Amino acid sequence: MTKTLKYIKPYAPTAAWAVVMKFVGSIAELFLPLLLDYIIDDIVPLKDISMVLWLGLLMLVCSLAAMFGNIFANRLSVSAAAKMTHDLRYDLFKKISYLKSGQVDEVTVPSLVSRLTSDSYYVNQMVARTLRLGVRAPILLIGGMLMTFIVDVWLALVLLACVPFVIVAVVIITKKSIPYYAKKQACSDDMVRAMQENISGVRIIKALSAGEREKRKFGGVSDRLGNTDFSAKKVMSLTNPLATLILNLGLVVVIIVGALMSDGAGSVLAVLTYFTMILNGMLGLSKIFVVLSQGIASADRIEQVLEMDERQFVGQYPAGNADYMVEFKDVNFSYNGGENNLENINFTLRKGGTLGIIGATGSGKSTIVNLLMRFYDVSSGAVYVGGDDVRSVPVETLRSRFGVAFQNDFLMADSVRANIDYGRNLPEADILSAADSAQAGAFISELDGGLNYDLAQKAANLSGGQKQRLTIARALAGKPEILILDDSSSALDYETDAALRRALAGNYPSTTKIIIAQRVSSVRSADAILVLDDGRQIGLGTHEQLLRTCEEYALIYKAQMGENF
């Protein structure tokens, strides 16, 4: 948790002032019962009205000091905690943005979302409440005991005897609750995962009339989270009743002892008031232990991410053939370190050439892209770009050479221009040219505002084909050396798809192109076509060559085109 708490350091002055103001307010509050005792037992019998008024005025000053001290302290503590959480979330988001794909797979996206949202919230509450209650509660507890000794030693000893029992109970209960809160956050990850799946797949759920099934599934996840939260709170809920019971028993003894041994009503009244303060201090400490239990569990989860080394190792590897823009040499790869997802992949592609990749779903087509852009590293073999092993090139340099459009690509709730430009400050001429080549220019010009037309969330106000054309335009706008279209024209009709391929060939002759597709028509004109099946390379050649030598490709062609050969 130390790494998380370092984020409070820049705001230490604000936190320190919060502590000072809370200290002043709490100390002022402690003098009120003592002054009341003095007025009742010493001044009232003397019937000195002026002294009563002066002491009453002093009590008013102490009350105002306690009130304003606590108000300002609370404001300062909330401010410090909020700023700290802002910085923590920023760095956590930055870390998540640069995590390696394998690390994201390990932690999972729902868990990362949960750590960025609910976990950071619990850390915020831990810091804010600790600054507010962490000073006041001990002062009321310890200061109340000391003031009670000043008022009446015997009554103070009775209360003092109760304190160790309360402390032991709080410590034991808190220790037992921490594992429950860690488990609760894991269940929260499952909740986020279930929500993401239902939101992203809402159309499929409705189309298959699977709403009731998803309700039951979500209900199970919700029940697990609720039961875990209930178990944690059931344990922590023992704190207040136990502390109250122990101190109330002490209070009974105080009243009995006060009736037998105290010299005045003021002393008993003061002790009873201090008892209330001590009880509030105890309950304040119990609340701190609750937020600490949640905060510590959440801070540990956040630090697991912050401590990950997201840097891509850049080493010295033998160079490949510089005559090829892309080369895969004896490549094997496994996502889980077990069974290979790609096995013995070999192909080359010259600058300006076009490679088509075709195969069934799950055959490893997108994995080729993942290795080429170094989202993952090969298990064995090597991947070269321009003759350099991708592991020997900084990832920023490597990926700047690519333009890529995926099948289910990302579009922001922003203008069309912003989605194509994507923060690169590209000239408008390049944006328009890319849009025209991607066959998006015509429909963009018909939008209200053209390039300034605002997209809805997930571009819900565009059709599937329009979305894909925008993502292709974004890939083209940066004038990449290597263009990757990963099944990104699946929603285009055959005529638009053909026009796109003609535009790419005519407008980007020096750009190396890798086109992943399910349709033979999208790759048949490529310089070479790679055919994959279950992670294995079963064919490589031109369209005509594969029709003669690759049975799988020939079957795909016949099924799609309905032609004999």
C-alpha positions in Angstrom: 0.0 0.0 0.0 3.0 2.3 0.4 3.2 2.9 -3.4 -0.5 4.1 -3.4 0.0 6.4 -0.3 2.9 8.1 -2.0 0.3 9.9 -4.1 -0.7 12.0 -1.1 2.8 13.5 -0.8 2.2 16.4 -3.2 -0.8 17.4 -1.2 0.9 16.9 2.2 0.5 20.6 3.1 -3.3 20.4 2.5 -3.5 17.2 4.5 -1.3 18.7 7.3 -3.7 21.7 7.6 -6.6 19.3 7.7 -4.9 17.5 10.6 -4.1 20.8 12.4 -7.7 22.1 12.0 -9.1 18.8 13.1 -6.8 18.8 16.1 -7.8 22.3 17.1 -11.5 21.5 16.8 -11.2 18.3 18.7 -9.2 19.8 21.6 -11.7 22.7 21.8 -14.5 20.1 22.1 -12.7 18.3 25.0 -12.8 21.5 27.1 -16.6 21.8 27.0 -17.4 19.1 29.7 -14.6 20.4 31.9 -15.9 23.9 31.8 -19.4 22.6 32.4 -18.2 20.7 35.5 -16.5 23.7 36.9 -19.6 25.9 36.3 -22.0 23.5 38.0 -19.9 22.4 41.0 -17.8 25.5 41.7 -19.4 28.6 40.3 -23.2 28.0 40.5 -23.0 27.4 44.3 -21.3 30.8 44.6 -24.1 32.4 42.6 -21.6 34.4 40.6 -23.6 35.3 37.6 -20.8 37.3 35.9 -18.4 34.4 36.1 -21.1 32.0 34.8 -21.6 34.4 31.8 -17.8 34.6 31.1 -17.4 30.9 31.3 -20.5 30.4 29.2 -18.9 32.8 26.6 -15.7 30.7 26.8 -17.8 27.5 26.1 -19.3 29.3 23.1 -15.9 30.1 21.8 -14.8 26.5 22.2 -18.0 25.3 20.5 -17.4 27.6 17.5 -13.7 26.5 17.4 -14.8 22.9 17.4 -17.5 23.5 14.7 -15.4 25.6 12.3 -12.3 23.5 12.9 -14.1 20.3 11.9 -15.8 22.0 8.9 -12.5 23.3 7.5 -10.7 20.1 8.3 -13.3 18.0 6.4 -13.1 20.3 3.4 -9.3 20.1 3.3 -9.2 16.3 3.8 -11.8 15.8 1.0 -9.8 18.1 -1.3 -6.5 16.3 -0.6 -8.1 12.9 -1.1 -9.8 14.0 -4.3 -6.6 15.4 -5.8 -4.6 12.3 -4.8 -7.2 10.0 -6.4 -7.1 12.1 -9.6 -3.4 11.5 -9.9 -3.7 7.8 -8.9 -6.4 7.2 -11.5 -4.4 9.1 -14.2 -1.3 7.0 -13.6 -3.3 3.8 -13.4 -5.1 4.7 -16.7 -1.7 5.5 -18.2 -0.2 2.2 -17.0 -3.2 0.3 -18.3 -2.9 2.0 -21.7 0.6 0.8 -22.1 0.3 -2.7 -20.7 1.4 -5.5 -22.9 -1.4 -7.6 -24.4 -0.4 -10.6 -22.4 -0.6 -8.6 -19.2 -4.1 -7.4 -20.1 -5.1 -11.0 -20.8 -3.7 -12.0 -17.4 -5.5 -9.3 -15.4 -8.6 -9.2 -17.7 -10.3 -6.0 -18.9 -13.3 -6.2 -16.4 -10.8 -6.4 -13.6 -8.8 -3.4 -14.9 -12.1 -1.4 -15.2 -13.0 -2.3 -11.6 -9.6 -1.3 -10.3 -9.8 2.0 -12.1 -13.2 2.8 -10.8 -14.4 1.1 -7.6 -10.9 0.3 -6.2 -9.7 3.9 -6.6 -12.9 5.1 -4.9 -12.3 2.9 -1.9 -8.7 4.3 -1.7 -10.2 7.8 -1.9 -12.6 7.0 1.0 -9.8 5.5 3.0 -7.6 8.6 2.8 -10.5 11.1 3.2 -12.0 9.4 6.2 -8.6 8.7 7.8 -7.7 12.4 7.6 -11.1 13.3 9.1 -11.5 10.6 11.7 -7.9 9.5 12.2 -7.2 12.6 14.2 -10.5 13.3 15.9 -11.2 9.7 17.0 -7.9 9.2 18.9 -8.1 12.7 20.4 -11.6 12.1 21.7 -10.6 8.6 22.9 -7.3 9.5 24.6 -8.1 13.1 25.4 -11.5 12.0 26.9 -9.8 9.5 29.2 -7.2 12.2 30.3 -9.9 14.7 31.0 -11.9 12.1 32.9 -8.9 11.6 35.2 -8.8 15.4 35.8 -12.5 15.3 36.7 -12.6 12.2 38.8 -9.9 9.5 39.1 -12.2 6.6 40.2 -14.7 7.2 37.4 -11.9 7.4 34.9 -10.4 4.1 36.0 -13.8 2.4 35.4 -13.8 3.7 31.8 -10.2 2.9 31.3 -10.8 -0.7 32.2 -13.3 -1.0 29.3 -11.0 0.3 26.6 -8.6 -2.7 26.1 -11.7 -5.0 25.5 -13.0 -2.7 22.8 -9.5 -2.4 21.1 -9.1 -6.2 21.1 -12.5 -6.7 19.6 -12.0 -4.1 16.9 -8.6 -5.5 15.9 -9.8 -9.1 15.7 -12.9 -8.2 13.7 -10.9 -6.0 11.2 -8.3 -8.7 10.6 -11.1 -11.2 9.7 -12.9 -8.7 7.4 -9.9 -7.9 5.1 -10.1 -11.2 3.1 -13.8 -10.7 2.6 -13.2 -7.3 1.0 -10.5 -8.7 -1.3 -13.0 -11.4 -2.4 -15.7 -8.7 -2.8 -13.6 -6.8 -5.3 -13.0 -10.0 -7.3 -16.8 -10.5 -7.4 -17.0 -6.9 -8.6 -14.8 -7.8 -11.5 -17.2 -10.6 -12.5 -20.1 -8.1 -12.2 -18.3 -5.6 -14.6 -17.5 -8.5 -17.0 -21.2 -9.6 -17.0 -22.3 -6.1 -17.7 -19.9 -5.6 -20.5 -20.9 -8.8 -22.2 -24.6 -8.0 -21.9 -24.2 -4.4 -23.2 -21.9 -5.3 -26.1 -24.1 -8.4 -27.0 -27.5 -6.9 -26.5 -28.6 -7.4 -30.1 -27.6 -11.1 -30.1 -29.3 -11.6 -26.7 -32.5 -10.1 -28.1 -32.3 -11.9 -31.4 -31.9 -15.3 -29.7 -34.6 -14.4 -27.1 -31.9 -15.1 -24.4 -33.0 -12.3 -22.1 -34.2 -14.6 -19.3 -31.1 -16.7 -19.5 -28.9 -13.6 -19.2 -31.0 -12.3 -16.3 -30.5 -15.6 -14.4 -26.8 -15.5 -15.2 -26.4 -11.9 -14.1 -28.5 -12.7 -11.0 -26.0 -15.4 -10.0 -23.1 -12.9 -10.4 -25.0 -10.3 -8.4 -25.9 -12.8 -5.7 -22.3 -13.8 -5.3 -21.3 -10.1 -5.0 -24.1 -9.4 -2.6 -23.4 -12.5 -0.4 -19.7 -11.6 -0.2 -20.5 -8.0 0.7 -23.0 -9.2 3.3 -20.4 -11.5 4.8 -17.9 -8.7 5.0 -20.4 -6.3 6.5 -21.7 -9.0 8.9 -18.3 -9.3 10.4 -17.6 -5.6 10.5 -21.1 -4.9 11.9 -20.1 -6.5 15.1 -17.7 -3.7 15.9 -20.2 -1.0 16.8 -22.5 -3.2 19.0 -19.6 -4.7 20.8 -17.9 -1.4 21.5 -21.3 0.1 22.6 -22.1 -2.8 24.8 -18.7 -2.8 26.5 -18.8 1.0 27.1 -22.4 1.0 28.2 -21.6 -1.6 30.8 -18.8 0.7 31.9 -21.3 3.6 31.9 -23.6 1.7 34.3 -20.6 1.2 36.6 -19.7 4.9 36.3 -23.2 5.9 37.4 -23.1 3.5 40.4 -19.6 4.6 41.4 -20.5 8.3 40.9 -23.6 8.0 43.0 -21.5 6.5 45.9 -18.3 8.3 45.7 -18.6 11.6 43.6 -18.7 14.9 45.4 -20.9 16.7 42.8 -23.4 16.3 40.0 -21.1 18.3 37.7 -18.4 15.6 37.9 -20.8 12.8 37.0 -22.3 14.9 34.1 -18.9 15.7 32.8 -17.8 12.1 33.0 -21.0 11.0 31.2 -20.2 13.6 28.5 -16.7 12.4 28.2 -18.1 8.9 28.0 -20.1 9.9 24.9 -17.0 11.4 23.4 -15.0 8.3 24.1 -17.7 6.2 22.6 -17.7 8.4 19.5 -14.0 8.1 19.3 -14.3 4.3 19.5 -17.0 4.2 16.8 -14.8 6.6 14.7 -11.9 4.2 15.0 -14.2 1.3 14.0 -15.2 3.2 10.9 -11.6 3.9 10.1 -10.9 0.1 10.4 -13.8 -0.5 8.0 -12.5 1.8 5.3 -9.0 0.7 5.9 -10.1 -2.9 5.3 -11.6 -1.9 2.0 -8.9 0.6 1.1 -6.0 -1.8 1.8 -7.6 -4.6 -0.3 -8.2 -2.1 -3.1 -4.8 -0.5 -2.9 -3.2 -3.9 -3.2 -5.1 -4.6 -6.4 -4.2 -1.2 -7.8 -0.5 -1.7 -7.0 -0.5 -5.1 -8.7 -1.1 -3.2 -11.9 1.1 -0.2 -11.2 4.0 -2.5 -10.4 3.7 -4.4 -13.8 6.6 -3.7 -16.1 4.9 -2.6 -19.3 8.1 -1.9 -21.2 8.7 -4.0 -24.3 12.2 -5.4 -24.1 14.4 -4.3 -27.1 17.3 -6.6 -27.8 19.9 -7.5 -30.3 18.6 -10.1 -32.8 20.0 -11.2 -36.2 18.7 -9.2 -39.1 16.5 -10.7 -41.8 16.5 -10.1 -45.5 16.2 -6.3 -46.2 14.7 -7.0 -49.6 11.5 -7.9 -47.9 9.2 -5.5 -46.1 7.6 -8.3 -44.1 9.0 -11.7 -43.3 7.9 -14.6 -41.0 10.5 -17.2 -40.5 9.7 -20.5 -38.7 7.2 -18.7 -36.4 5.5 -20.6 -33.6 3.3 -18.9 -31.0 1.0 -19.8 -28.1 -1.2 -17.5 -26.1 -1.2 -19.6 -23.0 2.3 -21.1 -23.3 0.8 -24.6 -24.1 -0.7 -25.7 -27.4 0.5 -23.6 -30.3 -1.9 -21.1 -31.9 0.5 -20.7 -34.8 2.9 -23.3 -36.0 5.7 -23.2 -38.5 4.6 -20.0 -40.4 6.9 -18.9 -43.2 6.2 -16.2 -45.8 7.8 -13.0 -47.3 6.3 -9.8 -48.7 8.2 -7.2 -50.8 7.6 -3.5 -50.4 4.5 -2.4 -52.2 3.2 -5.9 -52.5 -0.1 -7.3 -51.3 -0.6 -10.4 -49.1 -4.0 -11.9 -48.7 -4.6 -14.1 -45.6 -7.7 -16.3 -45.6 -8.9 -19.1 -43.4 -11.7 -20.2 -41.1 -12.6 -18.4 -37.9 -9.9 -19.2 -35.3 -7.3 -20.2 -37.8 -4.8 -17.6 -36.6 -5.3 -14.8 -39.1 -5.5 -12.0 -36.5 -2.6 -13.6 -34.5 -0.4 -12.9 -37.5 -1.2 -9.2 -37.1 -0.6 -9.4 -33.3 2.9 -10.8 -33.9 3.7 -8.4 -36.7 2.8 -5.3 -34.6 4.4 -6.9 -31.5 1.3 -7.1 -29.4 2.8 -10.4 -28.5 6.2 -12.0 -29.0 6.8 -15.2 -30.9 7.4 -18.4 -28.9 10.1 -19.3 -31.5 11.2 -18.2 -34.9 11.3 -14.5 -35.9 9.2 -11.8 -37.5 10.9 -9.1 -39.6 9.8 -5.7 -40.8 12.2 -4.1 -43.3 14.8 -6.6 -42.4 14.7 -5.8 -38.7 13.5 -8.3 -36.1 10.5 -6.6 -34.5 12.0 -7.4 -31.1 15.0 -5.2 -31.9 12.9 -2.1 -32.7 11.3 0.2 -30.1 7.5 -0.4 -30.3 6.7 3.2 -30.9 9.0 3.2 -33.9 7.7 -0.1 -35.1 4.0 0.7 -34.9 4.4 4.2 -36.5 5.1 2.3 -39.7 1.6 0.7 -39.7 -1.9 1.7 -40.5 -4.4 -0.8 -39.3 -8.2 -1.3 -39.4 -9.8 -4.1 -37.5 -13.2 -5.7 -38.1 -14.7 -4.4 -34.9 -12.6 -1.3 -34.6 -13.0 1.6 -32.2 -14.8 4.8 -33.0 -15.2 7.7 -30.5 -18.2 9.8 -29.7 -16.7 12.7 -31.6 -16.6 14.3 -35.0 -15.9 12.3 -38.2 -12.7 14.4 -38.6 -11.5 13.6 -35.1 -12.1 9.9 -35.6 -10.0 9.9 -38.8 -7.3 12.2 -37.6 -7.2 10.6 -34.1 -5.0 13.3 -32.5 -2.3 13.3 -35.3 -3.1 16.8 -36.5 -3.2 15.6 -40.1 -3.8 18.1 -43.0 -7.4 18.2 -44.1 -6.3 17.3 -47.6 -4.9 14.0 -46.3 -8.1 13.3 -44.4 -10.3 13.9 -47.4 -8.0 11.8 -49.7 -8.0 8.9 -47.3 -11.8 9.1 -46.9 -12.2 9.0 -50.7 -9.9 6.1 -51.1 -11.7 4.2 -48.3 -15.0 4.9 -50.3 -16.2 7.0 -47.4 -16.1 10.4 -49.1 -19.5 10.2 -50.6 -21.5 9.4 -47.5 -19.4 11.8 -45.3 -20.4 14.7 -47.7 -24.0 13.8 -47.2 -23.8 14.0 -43.4 -25.0 17.1 -41.6 -21.7 19.0 -41.2 -19.6 16.6 -43.2 -16.3 16.0 -41.4 -17.7 17.9 -38.4 -20.7 15.5 -38.0 -20.7 14.1 -34.5 -20.8 10.3 -34.0 -22.9 8.8 -31.3 -21.3 6.4 -28.8 -19.9 3.4 -30.6 -20.9 5.3 -33.8 -24.5 4.0 -33.4 -25.7 6.6 -35.9 -23.7 4.9 -38.7 -24.3 1.6 -40.5 -21.8 -1.2 -40.2 -20.3 -0.5 -43.7 -19.9 3.2 -42.9 -18.1 2.4 -39.7 -15.7 0.1 -41.5 -15.0 2.7 -44.2 -14.2 5.3 -41.5 -11.7 3.0 -39.8 -10.1 2.2 -43.1 -9.8 6.0 -43.8 -8.2 6.4 -40.4 -5.6 3.7 -41.3 -4.9 5.4 -44.6 -4.7 9.0 -43.4 -1.3 8.6 -41.9 0.2 7.3 -45.1 1.6 4.2 -43.5 4.4 2.0 -45.0 2.4 -1.1 -44.2 -1.4 -1.2 -44.3 -3.3 -4.0 -42.5 -7.0 -4.6 -43.1 -8.0 -7.2 -40.6 -11.4 -8.4 -41.9 -12.3 -4.7 -42.0 -14.4 -4.9 -45.2 -16.7 -7.7 -44.2 -19.7 -5.3 -44.0 -19.0 -3.8 -47.5 -20.9 -5.0 -50.5 -19.0 -6.6 -53.4 -19.0 -3.4 -55.5 -17.7 -1.2 -52.7 -15.1 -3.8 -51.8 -13.9 -3.9 -55.3 -13.8 -0.1 -55.6 -11.8 0.0 -52.3 -9.2 -2.5 -53.7 -8.8 -0.5 -56.9 -8.3 2.7 -54.9 -5.7 1.0 -52.7 -3.8 -0.3 -55.8 -4.0 3.1 -57.6 -3.5 5.6 -54.8 -1.0 3.7 -52.6 1.3 1.8 -54.9 4.3 1.9 -52.6 2.3 0.8 -49.5 2.7 -2.8 -48.5 -0.7 -4.3 -47.9 -1.9 -7.2 -45.8 -5.5 -8.0 -46.3 -7.2 -10.5 -44.0 -10.6 -11.6 -45.2 -13.2 -14.3 -45.3 -14.1 -13.6 -48.9 -12.0 -14.9 -51.8 -13.0 -11.9 -53.8 -11.2 -9.6 -51.4 -7.8 -11.4 -51.8 -7.8 -13.1 -55.2 -5.9 -10.2 -56.8 -3.1 -10.2 -54.1 0.5 -10.9 -55.1 0.3 -13.9 -52.7 -2.3 -15.5 -50.5 -1.6 -17.3 -47.3 -4.1 -20.0 -46.3 -4.4 -20.9 -42.6 -6.1 -23.8 -40.9 -6.1 -24.2 -37.2 -2.9 -22.2 -36.9 -1.1 -24.1 -39.6 0.0 -22.8 -43.0 -1.6 -25.1 -45.6 -1.2 -22.9 -48.7 0.9 -20.0 -50.0 0.8 -18.7 -53.6 -1.2 -16.7 -56.1 -4.9 -17.3 -56.6 -4.3 -19.5 -59.7 -1.6 -21.5 -58.0 -3.7 -22.1 -54.9 -6.7 -23.3 -57.0 -4.4 -26.1 -58.3 -2.3 -26.9 -55.2 -4.5 -26.1 -52.1 -7.7 -28.2 -51.8 -9.0 -26.1 -48.9 -8.7 -22.8 -50.8 -10.3 -24.4 -53.9 -13.3 -25.5 -51.8 -13.7 -22.0 -50.3 -13.5 -20.5 -53.8 -16.1 -22.9 -55.1 -18.4 -22.4 -52.2 -18.3 -18.6 -52.4 -18.1 -18.0 -56.1 -20.0 -21.0 -57.4 -17.6 -21.6 -60.2 -15.9 -24.7 -61.4 -12.2 -24.7 -62.4 
